[in-house]
């Protein structure tokens, strides 16, 4: 359990990460027409920009618990945020539709971990009596995210260019990455040992 300033920073971190994941599932929809024109893509091809993200989520989400146990929840969460952020930059730099589809898949791999892992972090952060408050704050992010996505996407498409629907993730992702490293901790006994190359049981070779 965390107390004071640290507890609320963790809440901000997990809500930001959930907003990243949820906004990105809907913000792309309003920019598809512009993508078709700029990337010379057909309507069938541009739908893969949405589908590839969803497919990556479906692959990663069932593995989230296992990967968090193997590598440590904080490490897995941090790497997921970094992957999501870097893939967002790559999406904005894409020069053809299939580059964009590939980078969206990678983005979905990072984003898939954020929702489930955020809830687990939140449960370990709050004592049982305050957990309803934490869940309510988390629920606000879950509700607000899909609402903000189309509105923000429409504003960006009207005033800027479609790559900015991905670039807006970058400052939030950087902030969430820093907060994750500084404030989020693994619960004691949460990591499972696994066998290294030498055959002996070892801990995860990440940030410990």
C-alpha positions as CSV (number, residue, x, y, z in Angstrom):
1,X,0.0,0.0,0.0
2,X,1.1,3.5,-0.8
3,X,0.3,6.7,1.1
4,X,0.2,10.4,0.6
5,X,1.7,12.0,-2.5
6,X,3.0,8.7,-4.0
7,X,-0.5,7.2,-4.0
8,X,-2.0,10.0,-6.0
9,X,0.9,10.1,-8.5
10,X,0.3,6.4,-9.1
11,X,-3.4,7.1,-9.7
12,X,-2.5,9.8,-12.2
13,X,-0.1,7.4,-13.9
14,X,-2.6,4.6,-14.4
15,X,-5.4,6.9,-15.4
16,X,-3.1,8.5,-18.0
17,X,-2.1,5.1,-19.4
18,X,-5.8,4.0,-19.6
19,X,-6.6,7.2,-21.4
20,X,-3.8,6.5,-23.9
21,X,-5.2,3.1,-24.6
22,X,-8.9,4.1,-24.8
23,X,-8.4,7.3,-26.8
24,X,-6.3,5.5,-29.3
25,X,-9.0,2.9,-30.0
26,X,-11.4,5.6,-31.3
27,X,-9.3,8.7,-32.3
28,X,-8.1,7.0,-35.5
29,X,-11.6,6.5,-36.9
30,X,-12.1,10.2,-37.8
31,X,-8.8,10.4,-39.7
32,X,-9.3,7.4,-42.0
33,X,-10.5,9.4,-45.0
34,X,-7.5,11.7,-44.7
35,X,-5.2,8.7,-44.4
36,X,-6.7,7.2,-47.5
37,X,-5.9,10.4,-49.5
38,X,-2.4,11.0,-48.1
39,X,-1.2,7.3,-48.2
40,X,-3.0,6.4,-51.5
41,X,-4.9,3.6,-49.7
42,X,-8.2,2.0,-50.5
43,X,-11.1,1.8,-48.1
44,X,-10.4,-1.9,-47.5
45,X,-6.7,-1.3,-46.8
46,X,-7.2,1.6,-44.4
47,X,-9.5,-0.5,-42.2
48,X,-6.5,-2.5,-41.3
49,X,-5.2,0.5,-39.4
50,X,-8.0,-0.2,-36.9
51,X,-8.0,-4.0,-37.2
52,X,-4.3,-4.4,-36.6
53,X,-4.5,-2.6,-33.3
54,X,-7.4,-4.7,-32.1
55,X,-5.7,-7.9,-33.2
56,X,-2.6,-7.0,-31.2
57,X,-4.7,-6.3,-28.1
58,X,-6.5,-9.6,-28.4
59,X,-3.1,-11.4,-28.6
60,X,-1.5,-9.6,-25.7
61,X,-4.3,-9.2,-23.1
62,X,-4.6,-12.9,-22.2
63,X,-0.8,-13.0,-21.7
64,X,-0.6,-9.9,-19.5
65,X,-0.7,-11.8,-16.1
66,X,1.9,-14.3,-17.2
67,X,4.3,-11.6,-18.5
68,X,3.8,-9.4,-15.5
69,X,4.7,-12.4,-13.2
70,X,7.8,-13.3,-15.3
71,X,9.4,-9.9,-15.7
72,X,7.9,-8.0,-12.8
73,X,4.8,-5.9,-13.1
74,X,6.5,-2.5,-13.0
75,X,9.0,-3.6,-15.6
76,X,6.3,-5.0,-17.9
77,X,4.2,-1.9,-17.4
78,X,7.1,0.4,-18.2
79,X,8.1,-1.5,-21.3
80,X,4.5,-1.5,-22.5
81,X,4.2,2.3,-22.1
82,X,7.6,2.8,-23.9
83,X,6.5,0.5,-26.8
84,X,3.2,2.3,-27.1
85,X,4.9,5.7,-27.2
86,X,7.7,4.8,-29.7
87,X,5.1,3.0,-31.9
88,X,3.0,6.2,-31.8
89,X,6.0,8.2,-33.2
90,X,6.5,5.5,-35.9
91,X,2.9,5.6,-36.9
92,X,3.1,9.4,-37.4
93,X,6.2,8.9,-39.6
94,X,4.7,6.2,-41.8
95,X,5.0,6.8,-45.5
96,X,2.6,4.1,-46.8
97,X,-0.4,2.3,-45.5
98,X,1.3,-1.0,-44.7
99,X,4.0,0.7,-42.6
100,X,1.2,2.3,-40.7
101,X,-0.6,-1.0,-40.2
102,X,2.6,-2.7,-38.9
103,X,3.3,0.1,-36.5
104,X,-0.3,0.1,-35.3
105,X,0.1,-3.6,-34.5
106,X,3.2,-2.8,-32.4
107,X,1.3,0.0,-30.7
108,X,-1.4,-2.5,-29.9
109,X,1.1,-4.8,-28.3
110,X,2.1,-2.0,-25.9
111,X,-1.4,-0.8,-25.4
112,X,-2.9,-4.2,-24.6
113,X,-1.1,-4.4,-21.2
114,X,-2.2,-1.0,-20.0
115,X,-5.8,-1.6,-18.9
116,X,-5.4,-4.9,-17.0
117,X,-2.1,-4.0,-15.4
118,X,-3.4,-0.5,-14.4
119,X,-6.2,-2.1,-12.5
120,X,-3.9,-4.5,-10.7
121,X,-1.5,-1.6,-9.7
122,X,-4.5,0.4,-8.4
123,X,-5.7,-2.5,-6.2
124,X,-2.3,-2.8,-4.6
125,X,-2.0,0.9,-4.1
126,X,-5.1,1.6,-2.1
127,X,-6.0,0.0,1.2
128,X,-9.4,-1.9,1.1
129,X,-11.3,1.0,2.7
130,X,-10.2,3.4,0.1
131,X,-10.3,1.1,-2.9
132,X,-13.8,2.2,-4.0
133,X,-12.4,5.8,-4.4
134,X,-9.5,4.5,-6.5
135,X,-11.8,2.4,-8.6
136,X,-14.1,5.4,-9.1
137,X,-11.2,7.6,-10.3
138,X,-10.1,4.8,-12.6
139,X,-13.7,4.4,-13.9
140,X,-13.8,8.1,-14.8
141,X,-10.8,7.6,-17.0
142,X,-12.4,4.6,-18.6
143,X,-15.6,6.6,-19.3
144,X,-13.8,9.8,-20.5
145,X,-11.4,8.1,-22.8
146,X,-13.8,6.9,-25.5
147,X,-15.6,10.2,-25.3
148,X,-12.5,12.3,-25.9
149,X,-11.1,10.2,-28.7
150,X,-13.5,11.2,-31.6
151,X,-13.7,14.8,-30.5
152,X,-9.9,15.2,-30.2
153,X,-9.4,13.4,-33.4
154,X,-11.9,15.6,-35.3
155,X,-10.2,18.7,-33.9
156,X,-6.7,17.5,-35.0
157,X,-7.9,16.5,-38.5
158,X,-9.6,19.8,-39.0
159,X,-6.7,21.9,-37.8
160,X,-3.5,19.8,-38.4
161,X,-2.7,16.6,-40.2
162,X,-3.4,13.0,-39.4
163,X,0.0,12.1,-37.9
164,X,-0.8,14.4,-35.0
165,X,-3.4,11.9,-33.8
166,X,-0.4,9.7,-32.9
167,X,2.0,12.4,-31.8
168,X,-0.4,13.6,-29.1
169,X,0.4,10.3,-27.3
170,X,4.1,11.1,-26.9
171,X,4.2,13.7,-24.1
172,X,1.6,11.6,-22.1
173,X,3.6,8.4,-22.7
174,X,6.9,10.1,-21.6
175,X,5.3,11.4,-18.4
176,X,3.7,8.0,-17.6
177,X,7.1,6.2,-18.2
178,X,8.9,8.5,-15.8
179,X,6.2,8.2,-13.2
180,X,6.2,4.4,-13.6
181,X,10.0,4.1,-12.9
182,X,9.9,6.6,-10.0
183,X,6.8,5.6,-8.1
184,X,5.4,2.2,-9.1
185,X,6.7,-0.8,-7.2
186,X,6.2,-4.5,-7.5
187,X,4.3,-6.2,-4.7
188,X,6.5,-8.5,-2.7
189,X,6.7,-12.0,-4.1
190,X,5.0,-11.1,-7.4
191,X,7.8,-12.4,-9.7
192,X,8.2,-16.0,-10.7
193,X,11.8,-17.2,-11.3
194,X,12.5,-18.7,-14.7
195,X,15.3,-20.7,-16.2
196,X,18.1,-18.7,-17.9
197,X,20.5,-20.0,-20.6
198,X,22.6,-21.8,-18.1
199,X,19.6,-23.8,-16.9
200,X,19.6,-22.4,-13.4
201,X,16.6,-20.5,-12.0
202,X,17.1,-16.8,-12.3
203,X,15.2,-13.6,-11.9
204,X,14.2,-11.4,-14.8
205,X,17.1,-9.5,-16.3
206,X,15.3,-6.2,-16.4
207,X,15.1,-3.1,-14.1
208,X,15.3,-4.6,-10.6
